[in-house]
Amino acid sequence: MITYKGYLGRMEVDTEARRIHGRVVGLRDVITFEGSTVDDAEQAFRDSIDDYLEFCRSRGELPERPYSGNFQVRLGPDLHRQLALLAESQSLSLNELIRHLAHQALAHSE
């Protein structure tokens, strides 16, 4: 993964075409890039982000931002209740508890 201005890009090598293709991930908008070397592809990624931001600016639109920090999770009523009770028992909000559990899960995955 590569990053630029908060956007993430994923690159793949096309050995047949001898090119590196990439896509910005985490957006509904489709932003792609390519290059013949890693350095070329990384520069194309940065250029694509800059072009996207300029395009949005020229249209008076806000660019889509990857990973706003908000997302919805469908838990089901029983799990929702259990987590809410656990959060309350620890004097935490449900958001604080979920954030804490997410950090724990990531720490265990590394």
C-alpha positions as CSV (number, residue, x, y, z in Angstrom):
1,M,0.0,0.0,0.0
2,I,1.1,3.5,-0.7
3,T,-0.3,6.7,0.8
4,Y,-0.6,10.3,-0.2
5,K,-2.7,13.1,1.3
6,G,-4.6,10.5,3.4
7,Y,-5.5,8.4,0.3
8,L,-4.4,4.7,0.0
9,G,-3.3,3.0,-3.2
10,R,-2.8,-0.6,-4.0
11,M,-0.5,-1.6,-6.8
12,E,-0.3,-4.9,-8.8
13,V,2.2,-6.0,-11.4
14,D,1.0,-7.0,-14.8
15,T,3.9,-9.2,-16.0
16,E,2.5,-9.7,-19.5
17,A,2.1,-6.0,-20.1
18,R,5.2,-5.2,-18.1
19,R,3.3,-2.4,-16.3
20,I,2.3,-1.7,-12.7
21,H,-1.4,-0.9,-12.3
22,G,-3.0,0.6,-9.2
23,R,-6.2,1.8,-7.7
24,V,-7.0,4.2,-4.9
25,V,-8.9,2.1,-2.3
26,G,-11.6,3.0,0.2
27,L,-13.6,5.3,-2.2
28,R,-16.8,4.9,-4.2
29,D,-15.1,7.1,-6.9
30,V,-12.7,5.2,-9.1
31,I,-9.2,6.5,-9.3
32,T,-6.6,4.5,-11.1
33,F,-2.9,4.9,-12.0
34,E,-0.1,3.0,-13.7
35,G,3.6,3.1,-14.5
36,S,6.4,1.1,-15.9
37,T,8.4,1.2,-12.7
38,V,7.5,1.5,-9.0
39,D,8.7,5.1,-9.0
40,D,6.6,5.9,-12.1
41,A,3.5,4.2,-10.5
42,E,4.0,6.0,-7.2
43,Q,4.3,9.4,-9.1
44,A,1.2,8.5,-11.2
45,F,-0.7,7.7,-7.9
46,R,0.2,11.2,-6.5
47,D,-0.7,12.9,-9.8
48,S,-4.0,11.0,-9.9
49,I,-4.9,12.2,-6.3
50,D,-3.9,15.8,-7.2
51,D,-6.0,15.6,-10.4
52,Y,-9.0,14.2,-8.5
53,L,-8.7,17.0,-5.9
54,E,-8.4,19.7,-8.6
55,F,-11.4,18.2,-10.5
56,C,-13.6,18.3,-7.4
57,R,-12.4,21.8,-6.6
58,S,-13.2,23.0,-10.1
59,R,-16.7,21.6,-9.8
60,G,-17.2,23.1,-6.4
61,E,-17.6,19.6,-4.9
62,L,-16.1,18.1,-1.8
63,P,-13.8,15.2,-2.6
64,E,-14.6,11.9,-1.2
65,R,-12.4,11.2,1.8
66,P,-11.3,7.7,2.6
67,Y,-12.1,6.4,6.0
68,S,-14.1,9.1,7.7
69,G,-13.9,7.4,11.1
70,N,-17.6,6.6,11.0
71,F,-19.2,3.4,10.0
72,Q,-22.4,1.4,10.8
73,V,-22.3,-2.1,12.2
74,R,-25.3,-4.3,12.3
75,L,-24.9,-6.3,15.5
76,G,-28.4,-7.7,16.2
77,P,-30.3,-6.8,19.3
78,D,-28.8,-9.3,21.7
79,L,-25.1,-8.4,20.9
80,H,-26.0,-4.7,21.0
81,R,-27.5,-5.1,24.4
82,Q,-24.6,-7.1,25.7
83,L,-22.0,-4.6,24.5
84,A,-24.0,-1.7,25.8
85,L,-24.2,-3.4,29.3
86,L,-20.4,-4.1,29.1
87,A,-19.7,-0.5,28.2
88,E,-21.9,0.8,31.1
89,S,-20.2,-1.6,33.6
90,Q,-16.8,-0.1,32.6
91,S,-18.1,3.5,32.6
92,L,-17.5,3.8,28.9
93,S,-19.7,4.9,26.0
94,L,-20.5,2.2,23.5
95,N,-18.3,4.0,21.0
96,E,-15.4,4.1,23.4
97,L,-15.8,0.3,24.1
98,I,-15.9,-0.6,20.4
99,R,-12.9,1.6,19.7
100,H,-11.0,-0.1,22.6
101,L,-12.0,-3.6,21.3
102,A,-10.9,-2.7,17.8
103,H,-7.5,-1.5,19.1
104,Q,-7.1,-4.8,21.0
105,A,-8.0,-6.8,17.9
106,L,-5.4,-4.9,15.8
107,A,-2.7,-5.4,18.5
108,H,-3.3,-9.1,18.4
109,S,-3.2,-9.3,14.6
110,E,0.3,-7.8,14.4
